[in-house]
């Protein structure tokens, strides 16, 4: 199950990573209601399939023993023994994992990072989520919160971030960043008569990353400039990541990756130009996610199965 702030998406996954059946419910407020909704979704799928274990992919800080959620910005859990409580409700073993970690496992086992010893997943959505495999094993850091790549500072004193810092990578390279850049470009050129300008006159809040990407595909020059800025910052950020971890493959996922044909080639060029010693080293392959928004479900199911079998 992918436990998100808006919806809970559950899927039955077989040993080959195939998604056999799915269900989705709105994410309720409150810990008890949230856990009841998770149990209900699993029981619905149990009516149609034999289920041996449950994996929960969560956007938040998961403790090192992967039994509790220490903090999640969009969910009710705070220091909550989620795995044990859900397991007690369902009578099934439960595995808990950060959603980006689960996604990189899914892409490594069944998708774009198959066979790579060192792989990084960068999920571009409202912000940036990230997962990292070193020698084929998940790297979670000493306290279970690594790697928070979206909060690397790329512009000292730059755009404010909800995390409390300024200039974080995700403020320049995400769906939110794409909209912010477009609004800035429109406000700096009040004479702009582009489609995007006409559609959003007087209502900057109506500018979304998805809307900017659509306008860019239609040739809107302001939207194209905003996408070019995203491409630049994606390349710059990936160069920082590669200088530290030297990955074999970087998988770009998340909702923004659906528009990858608009920016990924340019991002690769920026990456190659920004990385240290680019002429004297092998550069990481930068690929789009193959499993799409199912990667976390497929990955956490594999982890849950693995735990039961070991």
Secondary structure, DSSP 8 states (H G I E B T S, - for coil): -EE-SSEEEEEEE-TT--EEEEEEEE--SSHHHHHHHHHHHHHHHHTTS---EEEEEESSEE-TTSS-EEE-TTSS-EEE-HHHHHHHHHTSEEEEEEHHHHHHHHHHHHSTTTT-SSEEEEEESSSEEEEEEETTEE---SSS----GGG-BSSTT-SB-TTS-BSBGGGTSSHHHHHHHHHHHHHH-TT--SHHHHHHTT-GGG--HHHHHHHHHTT-HHHHHHHHHHHHHHHHHHHHHHHHH--SEEEEESGGGGGGGGTHHHHHHHHHHHSTTGGGS---EEEE-SSGGGHHHHHHHHHHHHHHH-
